[in-house]
Structure formats: C-alpha cells, structure tokens
Amino acid sequence: MTAATRIGLIGDYRPTVPAHQAIPTALQLAGDALGVAVKYEWVPTEDILDFSRVADFDGLWCVPASPYRSMEGALRAIRFARENGRPFLGTCGGFQHAIIEYARNMLDWADAEHAETAPSASRPVITLLACALVEATETVHFLPGSRIAAIYGCEESTEGYRCSYGLNSELQDALVSGPLRAGAKDATGAIRAVELDDHPFFLATLFQPERLALKNRLPPLVAAFVRASATGAARQPQASRHRSERRAP
C-alpha cells in the first residue's frame, strides 16, 4: 500500500452540510486505521471541464448536497472513474448522478435526467421518493454475494439519509441488469446501493455512510474506498488516460 493517497471530493462544498462536515473525519479515520496519509481536495463541479481536472486523483468521491452547480461536471468526473478503473464512491447525490451517467453513457439513454432539475423530462431515472428520507434512518439489506455485503460483513445496517430523490422504480430492472448491479435494498425492495462489475471499486449509496464519522466511528465503506485508492490497483497507463480525455463529453 502507498504511503499516501489523494482523494478528489466531487461536489460543491458547503460547511453547513452534515455530510460535508463528516467526510474529512471519515477519511482521517480510514487513513489512521490503514496506516495511510490521506490527502483530499474539494473539486467544485463547475471546474471539471475535461478529464484532466480529476485524472491525478487516486480515488474520486462524488459527495452529497445536490443539485450541483454543474451536473455535467459531476457526470464527467464519474465517467472518468468508470471508464478508467479509478476507485469511485458516490453517496446520496453521488448515487443519483452515478445512475444518470451510467444510463446516458452505457445504456445510451441520452434523455436520462434527474426529476429535481428536469421535472418535465421524458425519462427521469431519478424521481421523487414516495416518502422523503430527510434526516431519517432506515435499515438497508445487503444482497448476498455483493461487494458491499463483503465490506460490511453482515446482512443489514441502519443508515442515515438526507434526500428526497431516488432511483425510478419503473426503470429499476433495466438499470441494474448488468454490469451495474444492486448491492442493497430497503424493506420494500427499493435499491439503496449499486456497484459495477469488472471495476476495481465502483460503489454508490443513496444513504450517507460518512455520517458515522460524526460519532468518531469509522464507516466501513469509506475504509474500503480509501484502501482501494491507496493500493493504486486501478491506475491506468498515461496514454490510456489521454485517450479517455478525448472522449470526454
């Protein structure tokens, strides 16, 4: 494992957001537990004009508190991580935008949208939840054999949320039939986490696991993300990165 790792926090930092308060502590706890010096940088979404803005990070975390100032910037960072095997974690808004990026660029649903920012969209893959999960907790059930189940080492967990939008249930089956897979569901069967096959680490949750750090406890998912980022296993040759930059939308 490397002595240090650099994490890009994709999102628009706001000091009043509880998740934004929790993330630095979560990264510090993970670094201490793993013996890794974790360096991080908040990357405003409007700064991400091409892949070069995020290419030098060892891992990318698309953080809560959307709508982002630039949806396209957030989607571009997620696409870079997905295409280049760079460890990726998405929480809350990061989950929602990972779904949109996958739908647009892997399923060729060019009209895939977020109902919060495009309420009249013909294909909203992210829609209003029947029951808002704002400052709420919920038990999530991990699917057997999923990566997230292995990370948590248990069948379920109680997690905190601050969101009103989630995966459109009418499109759920088409979206997670592979290589994107469901990793966790709630008691009704609604998807609360997704993960990508054949990727070193690509995992996104609607819940906010980082909140555990506000109690000075290490979130298992953050530890796994930092470990994946620190090993450098996802690194691609420089030439490969340049080819991907030319494909940036």
Backbone hydrogen bonds in HBPLUS format (Angstrom, degrees):
<---DONOR---> <-ACCEPTOR-->    atom                        ^
c    i                          cat <-CA-CA->   ^        H-A-AA   ^      H-
h    n   atom  resd res      DA  || num        DHA   H-A  angle D-A-AA Bond
n    s   type  num  typ     dist DA aas  dist angle  dist       angle   num
A0002-THR N   A0230-ALA O   3.39 MM 228  5.63 168.2  2.40 129.8 132.2     1
A0037-ALA N   A0003-ALA O   2.94 MM  34  6.10 173.3  1.95 143.9 145.0     2
A0005-THR N   A0037-ALA O   2.98 MM  32  6.43 148.0  2.08 155.1 157.5     3
A0039-LYS N   A0005-THR O   2.88 MM  34  6.07 176.0  1.88 170.5 171.5     4
A0058-ASP N   A0006-ARG O   2.77 MM  52  5.26 141.8  1.92 139.1 151.7     5
A0059-GLY N   A0006-ARG O   3.32 MM  53  6.72 139.7  2.49 153.1 156.1     6
A0007-ILE N   A0039-LYS O   2.81 MM  32  6.22 157.4  1.86 151.9 159.2     7
A0041-GLU N   A0007-ILE O   3.00 MM  34  6.48 143.9  2.14 162.8 172.2     8
A0008-GLY N   A0059-GLY O   2.95 MM  51  6.34 165.9  1.97 160.5 162.1     9
A0061-TRP N   A0008-GLY O   2.89 MM  53  6.19 169.3  1.90 166.0 167.6    10
A0009-LEU N   A0041-GLU O   2.81 MM  32  5.88 177.4  1.81 157.0 157.6    11
A0043-VAL N   A0009-LEU O   2.78 MM  34  5.64 178.2  1.78 149.2 148.7    12
A0010-ILE N   A0061-TRP O   2.75 MM  51  5.87 147.5  1.86 139.0 149.3    13
A0063-VAL N   A0010-ILE O   2.97 MM  53  5.95 153.8  2.04 147.8 155.4    14
A0011-GLY N   A0043-VAL O   3.26 MM  32  6.15 171.2  2.27 143.8 146.3    15
A0017-VAL N   A0014-ARG O   3.10 MM   3  5.74 168.6  2.11 124.3 127.9    16
A0020-HIS N   A0017-VAL O   2.99 MM   3  5.26 119.5  2.37 105.4 120.6    17
A0021-GLN N   A0017-VAL O   3.04 MM   4  6.39 145.0  2.16 152.0 162.9    18
A0021-GLN N   A0018-PRO O   3.12 MM   3  5.01 122.1  2.48  92.4 107.2    19
A0022-ALA N   A0018-PRO O   2.95 MM   4  6.20 142.9  2.09 144.7 155.3    20
A0023-ILE N   A0019-ALA O   2.99 MM   4  6.11 147.8  2.10 150.6 157.2    21
A0026-ALA N   A0022-ALA O   2.87 MM   4  6.09 158.4  1.92 157.8 165.1    22
A0027-LEU N   A0023-ILE O   2.93 MM   4  6.16 160.1  1.97 159.4 163.7    23
A0028-GLN N   A0024-PRO O   2.96 MM   4  6.15 154.3  2.02 143.9 151.3    24
A0029-LEU N   A0025-THR O   2.85 MM   4  6.06 161.9  1.88 154.1 158.6    25
A0030-ALA N   A0026-ALA O   3.00 MM   4  6.18 156.3  2.06 143.4 150.0    26
A0031-GLY N   A0027-LEU O   2.88 MM   4  6.07 161.1  1.91 148.2 153.5    27
A0032-ASP N   A0028-GLN O   2.89 MM   4  6.09 160.8  1.93 151.3 156.3    28
A0033-ALA N   A0029-LEU O   3.00 MM   4  6.16 158.9  2.05 145.7 151.4    29
A0034-LEU N   A0030-ALA O   2.98 MM   4  6.12 146.4  2.09 147.3 156.3    30
A0035-GLY N   A0031-GLY O   2.80 MM   4  5.65 121.6  2.15 142.3 155.8    31
A0036-VAL N   A0031-GLY O   2.86 MM   5  4.59 159.6  1.90 135.5 139.5    32
A0047-ASP N   A0044-PRO O   2.98 MM   3  5.49 155.5  2.04 114.3 122.2    33
A0048-ILE N   A0045-THR O   3.21 MM   3  5.58 160.4  2.25 110.6 116.3    34
A0049-LEU N   A0047-ASP O   3.05 MM   2  5.85 125.3  2.36 109.2  93.7    35
A0053-ARG N   A0050-ASP O   3.33 MM   3  6.24 161.1  2.37 123.2 126.1    36
A0054-VAL N   A0051-PHE O   3.05 MM   3  5.76 151.5  2.14 120.3 127.2    37
A0055-ALA N   A0051-PHE O   3.07 MM   4  5.95 124.3  2.39 148.0 162.7    38
A0057-PHE N   A0054-VAL O   3.34 MM   3  5.89 170.3  2.35 118.0 120.7    39
A0060-LEU N   A0087-PRO O   2.94 MM  27  6.36 163.0  1.97 157.4 161.0    40
A0089-LEU N   A0060-LEU O   2.96 MM  29  6.44 153.4  2.04 152.3 159.3    41
A0062-CYS N   A0089-LEU O   2.82 MM  27  6.31 142.8  1.96 154.3 164.0    42
A0091-THR N   A0062-CYS O   3.10 MM  29  6.53 160.7  2.14 171.5 175.0    43
A0074-ALA N   A0070-SER O   3.21 MM   4  6.56 162.0  2.25 150.5 153.9    44
A0075-LEU N   A0071-MET O   2.90 MM   4  6.14 166.3  1.92 158.2 162.2    45
A0076-ARG N   A0072-GLU O   2.88 MM   4  5.97 147.9  1.99 141.6 150.4    46
A0077-ALA N   A0073-GLY O   3.13 MM   4  6.42 154.7  2.20 148.2 153.6    47
A0078-ILE N   A0074-ALA O   3.08 MM   4  6.36 161.1  2.12 152.1 157.2    48
A0079-ARG N   A0075-LEU O   2.88 MM   4  6.05 158.3  1.93 147.4 153.6    49
A0080-PHE N   A0076-ARG O   2.99 MM   4  6.22 155.2  2.05 144.5 151.0    50
A0081-ALA N   A0077-ALA O   3.10 MM   4  6.41 163.3  2.13 150.2 153.4    51
A0082-ARG N   A0078-ILE O   2.94 MM   4  6.18 163.0  1.97 153.6 158.5    52
A0083-GLU N   A0079-ARG O   2.88 MM   4  5.97 171.4  1.89 157.5 159.6    53
A0084-ASN N   A0080-PHE O   2.96 MM   4  5.84 146.7  2.07 147.5 155.8    54
A0086-ARG N   A0081-ALA O   3.09 MM   5  4.55 140.1  2.26 130.4 136.6    55
A0088-PHE N   A0201-PHE O   2.79 MM 113  6.03 155.5  1.85 144.4 152.9    56
A0203-LEU N   A0088-PHE O   3.14 MM 115  6.35 164.1  2.17 146.0 148.7    57
A0090-GLY N   A0203-LEU O   3.03 MM 113  6.47 148.5  2.14 140.6 147.5    58
A0205-THR N   A0090-GLY O   2.77 MM 115  6.21 153.2  1.84 157.5 160.4    59
A0094-GLY N   A0091-THR O   2.97 MM   3  4.68 159.1  2.02 120.0 113.1    60
A0092-CYS N   A0205-THR O   2.75 MM 113  6.12 144.1  1.87 149.9 160.0    61
A0095-PHE N   A0092-CYS O   3.00 MM   3  5.18 126.1  2.30 102.7 116.2    62
A0096-GLN N   A0092-CYS O   3.15 MM   4  6.56 161.0  2.19 154.2 158.4    63
A0097-HIS N   A0093-GLY O   2.97 MM   4  6.17 159.4  2.01 149.0 154.0    64
A0098-ALA N   A0094-GLY O   2.94 MM   4  5.97 140.5  2.10 136.8 147.4    65
A0099-ILE N   A0095-PHE O   3.13 MM   4  6.40 151.3  2.21 149.6 156.1    66
A0100-ILE N   A0096-GLN O   3.20 MM   4  6.54 155.6  2.26 140.2 146.6    67
A0101-GLU N   A0097-HIS O   2.91 MM   4  6.04 167.0  1.92 146.6 150.2    68
A0102-TYR N   A0098-ALA O   3.06 MM   4  6.14 161.4  2.10 142.4 147.6    69
A0103-ALA N   A0099-ILE O   2.92 MM   4  6.10 162.5  1.95 150.7 155.9    70
A0104-ARG N   A0100-ILE O   2.93 MM   4  6.13 161.9  1.96 155.7 160.0    71
A0105-ASN N   A0101-GLU O   2.96 MM   4  5.99 170.7  1.97 153.7 156.7    72
A0106-MET N   A0102-TYR O   2.82 MM   4  5.13 151.1  1.90 138.3 144.5    73
A0107-LEU N   A0102-TYR O   3.23 MM   5  6.71 143.0  2.37 151.5 158.6    74
A0109-TRP N   A0103-ALA O   2.86 MM   6  5.46 164.8  1.88 149.1 146.0    75
A0112-ALA N   A0109-TRP O   3.01 MM   3  5.44 163.7  2.04 121.9 121.9    76
A0113-GLU N   A0123-ARG O   3.09 MM  10  6.25 146.2  2.21 145.1 147.3    77
A0125-VAL N   A0113-GLU O   3.00 MM  12  5.89 134.5  2.21 144.2 153.6    78
A0117-THR N   A0114-HIS O   3.14 MM   3  5.69 129.8  2.41 112.3 122.9    79
A0118-ALA N   A0114-HIS O   2.80 MM   4  5.77 142.4  1.94 155.2 167.3    80
A0115-ALA N   A0126-ILE O   2.88 MM  11  5.93 166.3  1.89 155.2 159.9    81
A0121-ALA N   A0118-ALA O   3.04 MM   3  5.41 160.5  2.08 124.7 124.2    82
A0168-ASN N   A0125-VAL O   2.83 MM  43  5.13 163.9  1.86 144.0 140.5    83
A0127-THR N   A0166-GLY O   2.88 MM  39  5.66 148.3  1.98 165.8 167.4    84
A0166-GLY N   A0127-THR O   2.87 MM  39  5.66 159.4  1.92 163.7 165.1    85
A0129-LEU N   A0164-SER O   2.77 MM  35  5.55 175.5  1.77 143.3 144.3    86
A0133-LEU N   A0163-CYS O   2.82 MM  30  5.21 144.2  1.94 161.4 173.4    87
A0163-CYS N   A0133-LEU O   2.89 MM  30  5.21 159.1  1.93 115.1 120.5    88
A0135-GLU N   A0161-TYR O   3.02 MM  26  5.59 121.4  2.38 125.1 135.5    89
A0161-TYR N   A0136-ALA O   2.81 MM  25  5.36 147.8  1.91 163.7 167.9    90
A0138-GLU N   A0159-GLU O   2.97 MM  21  5.59 147.3  2.08 149.3 159.8    91
A0159-GLU N   A0138-GLU O   2.93 MM  21  5.59 166.8  1.94 154.9 152.3    92
A0140-VAL N   A0157-SER O   2.80 MM  17  5.48 168.3  1.81 164.3 164.9    93
A0157-SER N   A0140-VAL O   2.99 MM  17  5.48 149.4  2.09 148.0 157.2    94
A0141-HIS N   A0185-LYS O   2.75 MM  44  5.32 175.1  1.75 165.1 166.4    95
A0185-LYS N   A0141-HIS O   2.95 MM  44  5.32 155.1  2.01 143.0 148.7    96
A0142-PHE N   A0155-GLU O   2.87 MM  13  5.38 157.3  1.92 140.5 147.6    97
A0143-LEU N   A0183-GLY O   2.96 MM  40  5.47 168.5  1.97 135.5 138.3    98
A0146-SER N   A0143-LEU O   3.05 MM   3  5.58 159.0  2.10 140.8 140.8    99
A0150-ALA N   A0146-SER O   3.27 MM   4  6.60 154.0  2.34 142.8 149.1   100
A0151-ILE N   A0147-ARG O   2.97 MM   4  6.27 150.0  2.06 148.2 157.0   101
A0152-TYR N   A0148-ILE O   3.01 MM   4  6.22 163.1  2.04 150.0 153.1   102
A0153-GLY N   A0149-ALA O   2.77 MM   4  5.74 143.6  1.90 141.8 153.3   103
A0208-GLN N   A0160-GLY O   2.90 MM  48  5.75 171.1  1.91 172.1 171.5   104
A0171-LEU N   A0168-ASN O   3.03 MM   3  5.55 150.2  2.12 114.3 122.7   105
A0172-GLN N   A0169-SER O   3.42 MM   3  4.90 156.4  2.48  91.2  97.9   106
A0175-LEU N   A0171-LEU O   3.07 MM   4  6.21 151.0  2.15 155.7 164.7   107
A0176-VAL N   A0172-GLN O   3.16 MM   4  6.33 149.1  2.26 155.3 161.9   108
A0197-ASP N   A0179-PRO O   2.96 MM  18  5.13 165.9  1.98 139.1 143.8   109
A0181-ARG N   A0195-GLU O   2.82 MM  14  5.38 170.2  1.82 164.4 167.8   110
A0195-GLU N   A0181-ARG O   2.87 MM  14  5.38 150.5  1.95 147.6 156.6   111
A0183-GLY N   A0193-ALA O   2.74 MM  10  5.00 168.9  1.75 132.6 130.3   112
A0192-ARG N   A0184-ALA O   2.76 MM   8  5.28 173.6  1.77 135.4 137.6   113
A0186-ASP N   A0190-ALA O   2.86 MM   4  5.46 147.7  1.97 146.2 156.5   114
A0189-GLY N   A0186-ASP O   3.11 MM   3  5.34 158.5  2.16 109.3 116.0   115
A0206-LEU N   A0192-ARG O   2.87 MM  14  5.22 164.8  1.89 140.7 144.4   116
A0194-VAL N   A0204-ALA O   2.86 MM  10  5.43 155.8  1.92 154.3 162.3   117
A0204-ALA N   A0194-VAL O   2.97 MM  10  5.43 164.5  1.99 155.6 157.8   118
A0196-LEU N   A0202-PHE O   3.11 MM   6  5.51 149.1  2.21 150.6 155.0   119
A0211-ARG N   A0208-GLN O   3.18 MM   3  5.97 166.4  2.20 122.2 125.7   120
A0212-LEU N   A0209-PRO O   3.21 MM   3  6.11 167.0  2.23 124.6 127.2   121
A0213-ALA N   A0210-GLU O   2.96 MM   3  5.74 154.4  2.02 121.6 127.8   122
A0214-LEU N   A0211-ARG O   2.95 MM   3  5.48 152.7  2.03 113.3 121.2   123
A0215-LYS N   A0212-LEU O   3.01 MM   3  5.58 158.1  2.06 113.0 120.1   124
A0217-ARG N   A0212-LEU O   3.32 MM   5  5.56 154.4  2.39 128.7 131.0   125
A0216-ASN N   A0213-ALA O   2.81 MM   3  4.59 154.4  1.87 107.7 109.8   126
A0222-VAL N   A0219-PRO O   3.09 MM   3  5.40 122.8  2.43 106.9 120.6   127
A0223-ALA N   A0219-PRO O   3.10 MM   4  6.42 159.8  2.15 158.2 164.4   128
A0224-ALA N   A0220-PRO O   3.00 MM   4  6.26 157.9  2.05 148.0 153.5   129
A0225-PHE N   A0221-LEU O   3.00 MM   4  6.17 153.2  2.07 142.0 149.4   130
A0226-VAL N   A0222-VAL O   2.92 MM   4  6.12 165.0  1.94 153.5 156.8   131
A0227-ARG N   A0223-ALA O   2.93 MM   4  6.09 157.9  1.98 146.7 153.3   132
A0228-ALA N   A0224-ALA O   3.00 MM   4  6.20 160.9  2.04 145.7 150.4   133
A0229-SER N   A0225-PHE O   2.95 MM   4  6.18 155.8  2.01 147.9 155.0   134
A0230-ALA N   A0226-VAL O   2.82 MM   4  5.95 155.0  1.88 150.9 157.6   135
A0231-THR N   A0227-ARG O   3.09 MM   4  6.26 148.3  2.19 149.6 156.4   136
A0235-ARG N   A0232-GLY O   3.14 MM   3  5.54 165.3  2.17 113.4 118.0   137
A0240-SER N   A0237-PRO O   2.95 MM   3  5.32 125.5  2.26 106.5 120.6   138
A0241-ARG N   A0237-PRO O   3.24 MM   4  6.71 149.2  2.34 149.4 158.1   139
A0241-ARG N   A0238-GLN O   3.05 MM   3  5.13 119.0  2.43  97.1 112.1   140
A0242-HIS N   A0238-GLN O   3.12 MM   4  6.51 155.2  2.18 152.0 158.3   141
A0243-ARG N   A0239-ALA O   3.09 MM   4  6.40 153.4  2.16 146.0 152.7   142
A0244-SER N   A0240-SER O   3.10 MM   4  6.37 154.9  2.16 145.8 152.3   143
A0245-GLU N   A0241-ARG O   2.95 MM   4  6.26 152.9  2.02 151.4 158.9   144
A0246-ARG N   A0242-HIS O   3.29 MM   4  6.58 150.1  2.39 144.9 150.9   145
A0247-ARG N   A0244-SER O   2.93 MM   3  5.16 142.5  2.07 104.3 115.9   146
A0248-ALA N   A0245-GLU O   3.12 MM   3  5.25 164.2  2.14 107.2 112.0   147
